[in-house]
Amino acid sequence: MADLYGTQPFLRVALQGIPRETIVIESKIWWRPEGLPEHVTDAAAALDRFRKELGTDYIDSVLLHCTIESTWMNDLRPMVDELEKAKQKGIIRSHGTSCHGIGALHISAGSPWVQVQLARINHQGAHMDGKPEEIAALLRGMRAAGKGVIGMKIFGEGRMKEAGRRDESLRYVLGLGTVNAFIIGFESTAQVDDTLAATDRTLASLAGRKS
């Protein structure tokens, strides 16, 4: 989820009756002066609101939403420090970034503060921060360093209309062995079903290739 998306109250309803310990909740905190009705500069206050909206005592992962510049660690130092304090208090369990710039991604790759990375990756470089091979190398290093790596823009933000192109991207991303998980935005349950089926086929194919 993300605060900017306004999705947290909806998840609270969707997860009713599901044991909290069986799920992992991740959200993103907005830091820009525009985009929300309020100026979200106080991370501690924002996290308190997040937990109320979600109906939970803790959040498993909170990411800085949309870091672009290589100076983000210094530029967002107050939020970086507040998220670390929240982790020490058990309010969140991990922190990291959602990168939208190659400079920011390089800093994330080398920062021990970044425990979880959300990064754009697909086989065509659509809506990505660099060439696929460059991003793949960075993500491979993050994974080797023990960071959690989550892929996004797997279908190029909807640019891959044909099923064949989507299958190619799934095979590329999953074949890299660098992502722990990936996220895709959907507009219908049919799209969810199609992608789950395609993912199952891809994983089965990759498993057969390895054996």
Summary of the structure (lengths in Angstrom):
residues: 211
radius of gyration: 17.4
end to end distance: 36.1
largest distance: 53.3
contacts: 632
relative contact order: 0.09
helix: 47%
strand: 14%
